[in-house]
């Protein structure tokens, strides 16, 4: 079985599992292929459920936890990314990453936040158990600690033996093999409540309120114990780092302790001030990531590392690259060698063969966590597929490669117009489809940056272009031909004139068919709506040969909106509603 490398989505998914918050297959993020679907499920269902659970439904804490998760997302995506390529098995990498970064980071983060949690929160009891563990002999089994913890609550709250006999039997069966499902916890607590009511029929209002608080405490304590059981393999390490945080230790088992301490302190400070300093957190995590992966690189990297060094630190020169390639034939089955070979073949216009080489890099990354460089070559592979397939690519063909890009690099600032938001969230005025923005970024890298990196001359440059806007240009040209020079006086073009120009020149099919073959559902309306991003990925030659697109780009916003409305009134109304909703938040 392939062991996946860690990414933020998997960490969040494991947190849902730990809390037992997903019992419906329809809500499982890991089985969804569409990013839009993941966005909807996460932002509309799971995020609120997770925050409510962890906070114990404390409204003030819910707001704080929402902020924490947003900042932790930034941290985790950056901590697992760096410019290095590691020749180590993913299972080994995951163990290293958990031991050196995730566990100490989590211990420090919760240590900084513990004062915010009440007894209604499962996290409070999870940390309380850790403190209990630190106060007892190290050899005391975890399941014994858990049973003692719950029984101590029952004993301290004056519940009678008659009430707790069955419940104590249930507690006595808790072991390291226990799942403690939410359903089981709810059923047992409900049964305890029923027994209590039966035995205390004449209780006054105050005693009833006290009873409600008691059973809420027992429920949240059991949920905290479920967290402890779920993370049982990491409890000893977590306890060690939590104790280190309490004692303000400067030296621990991980050499990255000081950086992690500074990072969690900054996250806590940002939450307290209500001002999320994401850029500072991004910088801190990226610096830490580079140091962390450099250490792993020294420990695990094969001798093909010097090919990687050549790729990172030298400007591409075909003659030197071919010479360097010949000198390293003994590493011809390594990812760095495939990377070098891919660039040479692209330079030689051998796109089919280059696609095969770049695919080898992607397949190798199924066995090794090759982060940002793998992302770069995945972008190249996507563009090679588009280049060699004449844009005739079926829906979802590119999705696995898009996902690899998004999950293995710090991509948000590039991919999503609503900077600072997760690709799971829907918050931009217009579409927030990460597949679209990822593909546009790939095309931008290819049409603009790659040719410069390979030092391709202008006389040869056009042969590399991926022209993906010809249908858009054709449709716009028809509209502008009908308009003539009317748009020279922008304010004189009214809605009716634009509507007539559109309806008289474009067929129904031209209005609804896909304008970019490899991007699903990109009708003329959506293409023009996102033209700022599309234009950014057009080569110089494409821009010169697309006067209608340039004309549209030069229009003021109010006129662009008029044309969008003329093309698809229904879609425009929906977007206008979204714009109003987002601006009011």
C-alpha positions, 0 to 999 in steps of 0.5 A: 500500500502506498503511504501518502506524504503528509499534507494539510488536508490529511492532517485536518482529515485525521482530526475529523477522524480523531473527533469522530465527526464524519460518519457519512461517506458523502462528507469524507474529504479523502474520497472526493476528486473535485476541489469544488466539492471539497470546498463545499463540504469543508466550509459548509459542514465540517469546519463549523462542526470541528470548531464547535466540537473542540470548543465545547460550543463556547461561542468566544472560543469558536471564533478563536479556534477558527482563527487558529485553524486558519493560521495552522493551515498556513504553518502546516502547508509551509512546514511540509514544503521546501526546495529540496528533493528527498530520496527517502520512503514516504513512511520514513518521512512521515515518521520523521515529520511527525516526530520532529515537527507535528508532535512538538508543534501541537504540544506547544500550540496547545500549551499556549492556548490551554488557558482558553479552554473550559471543562466543556472542551474535549481538548481541556481533558486531553491536556489534563490527562497529559498533566496527569500522566506527567504526575504519575509513574512513566510506566502507568499504561495509558488506558489505566490513566484514562479509566482513572481519569473518568472515575475520578470525575464520577467520584468527585461529583457525588454520583451514587453507586446505584447510578454509576454501576453500569457506567463504571462497568463501561469505563472499566472496559476501556482499553487501548483497543477501544474506539470510544465512538461518539455514538457510544459516548452519547448513548452511555451519557444519555443512559446515565442521565436517565438513571439520574432523573429516575433517582432524583425526581424531586430535584429543584431547578438549581440541582437540575442545572448542576446535573446538566453541567455534570453530564456535559463535563462527563461527555466532554471528558470522554471525548477528550479521552477518545482523542488520547486513544486516537493519538495513543502512538504519540502520547509519550512524545507529546507528553515529553514536549508538553513538559518541555513547554511547561519547563521552558526547555531550550534543548529538546529532542528536536533541534527545531524547538526554538523555531517552533516555539517562536512560531506558536507564540506568534500564532497565539499573539495573532489570535489574541490581537485579533489580527492574523499576521499571516505573512510573518507566519509564512516566512517563519514556517518557510525558513524552518522548512528549509532548515528541516529538509536540509537536515533530512537531505544530508541524512537521506539524499543519494549521490544524485543530489549534485544533479539537483544542485546543478538544476537549482543553482545554474542557468540552463545551457543546452551544451553544458546540460548535455555534458553534465547529463553524460557525466551522470548516466549512472544516476539515469533512474533518479528524479534529478536525472529525469528533471534535467532530461525533461528540460533538454527535450523541451528545449529540443521541441521533443515534447512527447518524450519530455512528457514521458520523462516528467511523468517519471518524476511524478511517479517517483514522487509516489515513493518519495516526498519530492515537494516543490520541485515535483510541483514545478515538474508537474506543472510542466507535465500538465502543459506538455499534455495540453501541448501534445494533445491539442487541447483534447483532454477529457474532464478530470484527466488533469485533476490528480496532477492539479491536486499534487501541485496544490497539496505540495507547495505554498500555492495560495497566493498564486492560485486564489484571488482571495489571498490568505484563504484556504482552497477549501473556502469560498470567499472571492467575489467571482469563482474560487475554483482552484482547478481553474486557477492552478491550470492558469498558473501552469500556463503562465509558467510555461508561456512566460517563465519557462522560455526565459529560464531555458534562454529560448530566442525570440525567433524560436519562441513561438513554437513553444506557445500554448495558445488557449484563447483562440475561441475567446478571441473569435467570439469577442471579435464578432461582438466588436465587429458589430459594435464598430467604434462605439466603445470609443466613448465608453459611457455611450454604450448602453445595456441594450446595444450590447445585448443586441450585438451579442444576440445578433452575432453569437449562436446559442452554442457559442455562448454556452460551449467550452472556450478552453477545451481542457478546462471544464465549463469555461463558457464565454461568460466565465472566460471573460469574467476571469480574463484578468487571470487568463490574460496573465498567462498569454504569451507576447505573441498571443497578445499581439494576435488577440486584439479583441481580448486586449480591447476587452482587457482595456475596458473599464470595470463597469463596461466589462460588467455590462458585456457579461450581463449581455452574454448571460443575464442569469449568471450575472445576477448570481455573481452580483448577489455573491458580490453583495454578500461578500462585501457585506461580511 
